[in-house]
Amino acid sequence: MVKTTRNVLILSWLCVVLAGCSFLIRDANLVRASYQAADYLLKGARDIMTLQPRRNGVYPKQPILVTSFVNIDNLQQSSTFGRVIGEQIGSRIAQKGYKVIEMKMRTSSIFVQRQTGELVLSRELREISLQHDAYAVVVGTYGESKESVYVTAKMIRAKDSVILSSYDYWLPVGPDTKQMLRKRR
């Protein structure tokens, strides 16, 4: 009787432990997701497609600025996650032959429009884009939930803040993503 009770307790404990393991959330391939976002941004920006590449594959027209992505709940804040996404999207756009200017996002580089919470280009970012003769700026936000992070990427024309293209996606929050979201600046 004692042996049977012990076996039942051990089996019950194993079931609980194994059931807990089946619910672990795994991280998505962040590089693949970022590259796909960049591809959609370029594909969606119809007027950017009129830029013809030279023989060496480099586009002679104005460059594209790429910024870190920011937390949708605090547009003055980014994280390792937001910085990595910006880096990877910039990398993919450069791989496609566009001239990319990397810009580490500063807190004063974006502007939150009063009472709307909208992300628009600040005067500083607009001035930087003019200094570099940039055609467009890639900006983005992310929002965290318990098990997912939702990302919005936008390619904005530098001269007038018109959205040329945008792409929304979500990723599961596994241990790596969770760690990157914690490291905020």
N, C-alpha and C positions, 0 to 999 in steps of 0.2 A: 504494500500500500504506500509506504514512504517512497519507495523507488518509483512507483507510477506517478505520484504527485510531483516528485522532483523532475521526472522526464517531461511532464506536462508543463511545468514552470520553465524548464529550459527551452522547450519548443515554442512556448508563448513568447519568451524573451527573444529568441531567434527571429520569430515572425515580425516582431516590432522593429528589431534592428534592421532586418532585410527590407522591410516595407519603407523605412526611413531612407534607405539608400536609393530606392527606385525613384524618389522624388527630387533628387539632386538636379539642380538646373545647371546645364553646361553652357559655357560661353560659345557664342557664335564666332565665326572667323571674321574678326574685325577688319582685317586687310581686304578681304573679298567684299564685305559690305561697303567699305569706303570707296573702293575702286568702282563698284557698281553705281554708287551715288555720283561719283565724278563723271562716269560715262553718261548717265542720265542727264546731268546738268549740261554737259556739252551737247548732247543730242537735242535737248529741249530748247537750247538757245539758238533759235533759227538764224538770227543775223550774225552770230559768231561763225556760222558755217560758211559765210561768204569770204572769210579770211582764207586766202589761198596759200598753201605751203610752198616754200622754196624747194629746190631739188634735194636739199639736205633734210627736209622734213620739218624745219623750223619755220614757224609763222612769222612773217616780217612785221606784222601789225602790232598794235599795242599789247602789252603784257596783261596778265590777270593777277591780281593780288589775292592771296588766300590767308584768311585769318583763323585763329583758334575758335572753336565753337563754344558757346556760353550757356550757362544754366538758365533755362526759361523762367525760373522763379526768382532769379537774381542776375540780371543781364550784365552786372558788373563783375561777375564771377565765372571762372572756368575751372577746369580740373584736368588731371592727367588725361582722362577720357576725351575731353573736348580738344585738348591740344593734339593728342594723337590722331583724332579724326581729321583735324585741319591739315596736319602733316601728310597723312596718307592721301587725302583728296588732292592736295597740291602736287604730290609725287605722281599721281596718276595723270593729272592734267599735263604735267611736264612730259610724261612718257608718250602722251598723244601728240607731242610736238609743239605745244603752246609755250610761250615764254611766261614763266611763273615767277612772281616776286613774293617771297615768303615774308609775312609780317607777323611777328609775335604780337598777339592782341594785348593792347594796354587797356586798362579800365576806362580811360577817357576816349577810346577809339570808337565807341558806339554811343548811341544816344537813345534814351527811352523817351518816346513822345508822351507828354503829360496826359494822364487819364486814359490812355489806350494801351500802354505797355508795348507798343509796337517797336520793333527793332528797325532803326533807320541809320543811314550813314551819317556820322558826325561830320562837323566841319573839318576836324583834324584828319579823319580818314579820307574825306573828299580831297583835301589838300595833298595828302600823301599820294593818292592815286593820280592827281594832276602832275605832281613832281616826277612820277615814273611814267607818265603818259599811259596810265593803265586804262584799258577798255572796260574791264569789269572787276568786281570784287566778289569773292565767295565768302559768305557768312553763314552761320548756322547756330541753331539752338538744340538743346536736348532737355528732356524732362524725365525724371526718374519716377518709377513706381516700384511696388514691392518686388515684382519679378521681371520687369521689362524696363528698357530705356527707349524713349521715343525721340527720334532725331529728325530735324528739318534742316535741309541744306538749300541755300538760295544763291543763285548767281545774279548779281545786281549790276546794272550798267552804272559805271562810276559817275558819269556827267549829270545824270538826272534821277538816280535811285530807282529806275524802273526795273522790276523783277523780270529778268530774261528767261529764267527757268527755275524750277524748284523740284525737290525730291524729298519725300517723307518715307521713313522706314522705322522699324523697331528691332531691337535686339534683346535676347534674354539676358538677364543679369546673373551671370555665373560668378564664381569666385574672382576671376581676373577683372572682369568689368566692375564688380563691386569695389574692389581695391582701387581701381583707377578713378572711380567716382568719388571716393573718400578724400583723395588728395586734391584739395581745392586751393585756388589762388585767385 
